Amino acid sequence: MPPTAPAPSSGEQLPVRTAAVWAALDPVVGAGTQLRVLDVGGGSGVFAVPLARLGHEVTVVDPSADALATLQRRAQTAGVGDHVRGLQGDGDLLHELPLGSGQPGTDDSGGYDLALCHSVLEVVDDPSATLDEITRALRPGGQVSVATANRAGAVLARALGGHPKEALALLEDRDPAPGRTRPARRRFGPDDLLALVTAAGLRPGEWRGVAVVSDLLDAASGADPEAVRRLELALAGTSPYRDVATGLHVLATRP
């Protein structure tokens, strides 16, 4: 299927803070081959709709019915409603969902070519179980894009925001707000993330920092978005800058 409409790449009309993620995905999703994509926790379609506009078939799994309704509205508005499917469910229970496309004449036996797991491992009950489920949903040679919150970035953000006690708690891997009613979001270091990915039977590529500087800039700063984008891409794979990014990203392959 050709793209329904011109689709943006990582350098065009996409949020600056996710530039590093799109830059890693571009060689995979922009190669001209239609992919079956599984977006776990993809919610309202921030990644799913642009991927569908590139010509890919995308299944989004999310526990929120409201988010999935927004996904369908967004996909219809973009002209790709027939190529985005929403399933309500949890990432650690993918085996219970009808992940096959259900389209007549479609061979679903090969699994998904690409899976997205963005901002999911922070909130699921068991990150390892979720990654195991995603790995099983991939075909051999398929890839998964994993993005998580970075502990070092959270520490820096709390400190710069004038909350040194919370920053110290995060540094020591403690809950910065222990009286909360909901569980604290997990934060990961690069070693934590790579260990999880490897334990799931995946072969990780090089990790990147996500939103190294964009989240530190005041919206009223007047900084040129394209200049910030170029800076983000330059810093994403460069230490020590990537070490204090808001998020971490790795593209991993199922052998």
Disulfide bonds with the S-S distance in Angstrom:
none
